[in-house]
């Protein structure tokens, strides 16, 4: 019974931490996980020289749409909590995701210029930084 009680205590501790500030840490954790999966998928497209069409591209696009929905949800959670710092960081997160999506739409839309790919990567990095910032801010301030 000792191991089950310990696991249950850890579960309660984790759920208490993730439910702070209207679930901002939980939403940010989900966004970070999906961003890392998208990064791995995008690198597989580049490393294995897969065509920019078909199932890998569709999976990448649906993942990007899910990240955009989570970033807007993160902003909505911050606005409903009424914390100015969380609102600013999550707004920067939305801008970063939109910038990455905008540049990615040019790259995957047929303009296979490397500068669009670089700018999509920069938007990804800023989205990852701001989502991590929301996670840390939500845990420390909540």
C-alpha positions in Angstrom: 0.0 0.0 0.0 2.9 2.3 0.5 3.7 2.7 -3.2 0.1 3.3 -4.1 -0.3 6.0 -1.4 2.9 7.6 -2.6 1.7 7.7 -6.2 -1.6 9.1 -5.1 0.1 11.9 -3.1 2.3 12.7 -6.2 -0.8 12.8 -8.3 -2.5 15.2 -5.9 0.6 17.4 -5.7 0.9 17.5 -9.5 -2.8 18.3 -10.1 -2.7 21.1 -7.5 0.4 22.6 -9.2 -1.2 22.4 -12.7 -4.5 23.9 -11.6 -3.0 27.2 -10.5 -4.0 30.4 -12.2 -7.0 29.0 -14.1 -4.9 26.0 -15.4 -2.3 28.2 -17.1 0.5 25.7 -16.2 -1.5 22.8 -17.6 -2.3 24.5 -20.9 1.3 25.7 -21.2 2.6 22.2 -20.6 0.4 20.8 -23.3 1.5 23.5 -25.7 5.1 22.8 -25.0 4.7 19.1 -25.5 2.9 19.6 -28.9 5.6 22.2 -30.0 8.3 19.6 -29.3 6.4 16.9 -31.3 6.0 19.4 -34.1 9.7 20.2 -34.0 10.5 16.5 -34.3 8.1 16.1 -37.1 9.4 19.1 -39.0 13.0 17.9 -38.6 11.9 14.5 -40.0 10.5 16.3 -43.0 13.9 18.0 -43.5 16.3 15.2 -42.6 14.6 12.4 -44.6 13.9 14.9 -47.5 10.2 14.1 -47.5 8.0 15.9 -50.0 6.0 18.9 -48.7 2.7 17.1 -49.3 0.7 14.2 -48.0 0.3 12.8 -44.5 3.4 14.3 -42.9 2.5 17.8 -44.0 -1.2 17.4 -42.9 -0.1 16.1 -39.5 2.3 19.1 -39.1 -0.5 21.5 -40.1 -3.1 20.0 -37.7 -0.5 20.1 -34.9 0.2 23.7 -35.7 -3.6 24.4 -35.5 -3.7 22.7 -32.1 -0.8 24.9 -30.9 -2.7 28.0 -32.1 -5.8 27.0 -30.2 -3.9 26.2 -27.1 -2.1 29.6 -27.3 -5.4 31.4 -27.5 -6.7 29.3 -24.6 -3.6 30.3 -22.6 -4.4 33.9 -23.3 -8.0 33.4 -22.3 -7.0 31.8 -19.1 -4.6 34.6 -18.3 -7.3 37.3 -19.1 -9.8 35.5 -16.9 -7.3 35.3 -14.0 -6.6 39.1 -14.5 -2.8 38.9 -13.9 -1.0 41.5 -16.0 2.3 39.5 -16.3 0.5 36.4 -17.4 -1.5 38.3 -20.0 1.6 39.9 -21.4 3.6 36.6 -21.7 0.6 34.8 -23.2 -0.1 37.6 -25.6 3.5 37.3 -26.8 3.0 33.6 -27.1 0.0 34.1 -29.4 2.0 36.6 -31.5 4.9 34.1 -31.8 2.6 31.2 -32.8 0.9 33.4 -35.4 4.2 34.6 -36.8 5.5 31.0 -37.1 2.2 30.0 -38.8 2.3 32.9 -41.2 5.8 32.2 -42.3 5.2 28.5 -42.4 2.2 29.0 -44.7 4.5 30.8 -47.1 7.1 28.0 -47.0 4.7 25.1 -47.3 2.5 27.1 -49.7 5.0 26.8 -52.5 7.5 29.6 -51.8 10.3 27.2 -50.8 12.7 30.0 -49.9 14.9 29.1 -46.9 14.3 32.5 -45.3 10.6 31.6 -44.7 11.8 28.3 -43.1 14.2 30.3 -40.9 11.5 32.8 -39.8 9.1 29.9 -39.1 11.8 28.4 -36.9 12.3 31.7 -35.1 8.6 31.9 -34.4 8.8 28.4 -33.0 11.6 29.3 -30.7 9.8 32.4 -29.4 6.6 30.4 -28.9 8.5 27.7 -27.0 10.2 30.4 -24.8 6.9 32.2 -24.1 5.0 29.0 -23.4 7.8 28.0 -21.0 7.6 31.4 -19.5 3.9 31.0 -18.9 4.5 27.6 -17.3 7.1 29.0 -14.9 5.2 32.1 -14.2 2.0 30.2 -13.5 3.7 27.8 -11.1 5.7 30.5 -9.2 3.0 33.1 -9.0 -0.1 30.9 -8.6 
